[in-house]
Structures are given as C-alpha cells and as structure tokens.
C-alpha cells in the first residue's frame, strides 16, 4: 500500500465518521499532515509518514 493511498483513506474515514464530532478536516500533502478540528474547538494533528523496518524495530523512513 502506498503512503498517499493510506493518507487518502484515513482522510475518507475521518471525513465520513459521524460520531466523532469533527467540524473541519484539512490536509497538507507536502508534510503529510492531517489537521482535525472538533466541534468543541480542539485541534489535532496527525502526521502520516511511511515507516521502514519490521516488528519492534520500526523506524521512520527518510
């Protein structure tokens, strides 16, 4: 699975979720960042980076 596909599907899942109280959802594809604003005003950032390695030794790919 490609990183862009994973990020797009994650966006779709968050965008289609009705029970999470998401007011706004933005993406910055250059930095792999999803910014989520909830109805109560909280803001969360999700960074999507592809990891290299397996098991407990995962490292962020550069």
Secondary structure, 3 states (H helix, E strand, C coil): CCHHHHHHHHHHHHHHCCCCCEEEEEEECCCCEEEEEECCCCEEEEECCCEECCHHHCEECC
